[in-house]
Amino acid sequence: MRKMQIFALCVWAVLVLLFPVQAAGPPVNDAPASPAVPSVSGPLQVRGPKLCDAAGNAVQLRGVSTHGLAWFPEYVNEACFRLLRENWNVNAVRLALYTEESGGYCSGGDRNALKSLIDKGVSCAVAQDLYVIIDWHILSDGNPNRRLEDAKAFFQEMSAKYAGCPNVLYEICNEPNGGVSWDEIKRYAEAVTGVIRANARDAVVLVGTPNWSQFVDQAAANPITAYDNLMYTLHFYAATHTDQLRKTMVSAIEKGLPVFVSEYGICDASGNGAVNTAQADRWVRTMDRYGVSYIAWNLSNKAETSAILLSGCQKTSGFTEDDLSASGKWLYEMLTAGERTPAPVPPGKTVPRENAASPEMGISCTAVLQNQWQSDGEFFYQYTLSIRNRGKTNCDSWRVQAAFNGPAVLQNGWNGNYSAAGTVLRITAKDYNRSIPPGGTVENIGWIVKGGQDLKLLNCAGF
């Protein structure tokens, strides 16, 4: 018996030498990352390599980026964002502000008009309970230091305006390229992040990496330590970037680098060419496994493969399956697959709302700040609301959502049913004021909320 035990041990030792057991390594996630919703998840934060909610739970953003705001401004509208949230399971949008291309912010573009589009995009995102990335979209400028002073002035203004808005993330350099080194990008990032931190102390900042945001390994070897709540961007196009870039991403994450895929497509790196859905699926599986957030390029009808709409589609919301490109169809199916939504709604269909207040029904609402005061170091704001039926049929009920630039705590409300969560206040009809005839108005609705010293109402609309 003893000889048999010794023989078995010897055989086991030989097998271990010939076929070593692969180490399991550290767990990828303590728990699967969940989709984040601003009214529930609150302001985001970075812990280790993970994006987390206000309570420290791992979360994930899955969204869509606009194309250049100067060229495709029409898609920045609340109905479009609502469709993406309700039908596509999107929880984030990215506002791409080109810097140096034709009509760009730093190359002759109308700066005030472009900033107004940013404001509109943030307002629509907040109203639809989405996170929103303000993207300083350097591309042909290559080295972000080329526009350092412009970037500092822009992010100073944006971060001051949205300091209290938990929905906003800042992407400070889209795709550094042209041989710019990580040391140069790092120097730029530290300067711009410092400007943001003077206003938005804890906001998440996304930092581009060399070679069109691919060399995250260089950032992993020498990360920024002067500030926290930073993430490093990786961009891929599935028909060009395959196994090797995925390995680079995974290696950086396993070294502790928080990676955010703020732009990707399923075609080649030019934004055109054939799609590669097999590689795209592999990317998604890897990103989901590691809890990486990802934002698809792009929301437009530009005649290129990466646009999610066909070039002949003139709609700016209400897209149906027939309006989608190959990229758009893949994206929709991927985002709504499995259990990511309780009941995905196919494009072309609408979510049942039972006469909910909405722009499509001709309902408009106006909220006015009537009074504000300070008591025992706390700030209070009183609003009145009026709702008008601009449609041609009777409105049998109404629902309104008010979105603020920071947390708002309900103190009192009248002539409506109220619920507040984070930055969003929702009001629904009472039995006695539910019905609004065509051309009619319901008034004397109002509320009082408590919030920060600079609390402002960003948007009020039906939901």
Stockholm file with secondary structure:
# STOCKHOLM 1.0

chainA/1-463         MRKMQIFALCVWAVLVLLFPVQAAGPPVNDAPASPAVPSVSGPLQVRGPKLCDAAGNAVQLRGVSTHGLAWFPEYVNEACFRLLRENWNVNAVRLALYTEESGGYCSGGDRNALKSLIDKGVSCAVAQDLYVIIDWHILSDGNPNRRLEDAKAFFQEMSAKYAGCPNVLYEICNEPNGGVSWDEIKRYAEAVTGVIRANARDAVVLVGTPNWSQFVDQAAANPITAYDNLMYTLHFYAATHTDQLRKTMVSAIEKGLPVFVSEYGICDASGNGAVNTAQADRWVRTMDRYGVSYIAWNLSNKAETSAILLSGCQKTSGFTEDDLSASGKWLYEMLTAGERTPAPVPPGKTVPRENAASPEMGISCTAVLQNQWQSDGEFFYQYTLSIRNRGKTNCDSWRVQAAFNGPAVLQNGWNGNYSAAGTVLRITAKDYNRSIPPGGTVENIGWIVKGGQDLKLLNCAGF
#=GR chainA/1-463 SS CHHHHHHHHHHHHHHHHHSCCCCCCSCSCSSCCEECCHHHHCSCEEETTEEECTTSCBEECEEEEEEETTTCGGGCSHHHHHHHHHHHCCCEEEEEEESSSTTCTTTTCCHHHHHHHHHHHHHHHHHTTCEEEEEEECSTTCSGGGGHHHHHHHHHHHHHHTTTCTTEEEECCSCCCTTCCHHHHHHHHHHHHHHHHTTCTTCCEEECCHHHHTCHHHHHHSCCCSCSSEEEEEEEETTTCCHHHHHHHHHHHHTTCCEEEEEEESSCTTSCSCCCHHHHHHHHHHHHHTTCCEEEEEESCCSSTTCSBCTTCCCSSCCCGGGBCHHHHHHHHHHTSTTSSSSCCCTTCCCCCSSCCCGGGTEEEEEEEEEEEEETTEEEEEEEEEEEECSSSCBCCCEEEEEESSCCEEEEEESSEEEEETTEEEEECCGGGCCBCTTCEEEEEEEEEEECTTCCEEEEEEC
#=GC SS_cons         CHHHHHHHHHHHHHHHHHSCCCCCCSCSCSSCCEECCHHHHCSCEEETTEEECTTSCBEECEEEEEEETTTCGGGCSHHHHHHHHHHHCCCEEEEEEESSSTTCTTTTCCHHHHHHHHHHHHHHHHHTTCEEEEEEECSTTCSGGGGHHHHHHHHHHHHHHTTTCTTEEEECCSCCCTTCCHHHHHHHHHHHHHHHHTTCTTCCEEECCHHHHTCHHHHHHSCCCSCSSEEEEEEEETTTCCHHHHHHHHHHHHTTCCEEEEEEESSCTTSCSCCCHHHHHHHHHHHHHTTCCEEEEEESCCSSTTCSBCTTCCCSSCCCGGGBCHHHHHHHHHHTSTTSSSSCCCTTCCCCCSSCCCGGGTEEEEEEEEEEEEETTEEEEEEEEEEEECSSSCBCCCEEEEEESSCCEEEEEESSEEEEETTEEEEECCGGGCCBCTTCEEEEEEEEEEECTTCCEEEEEEC
//
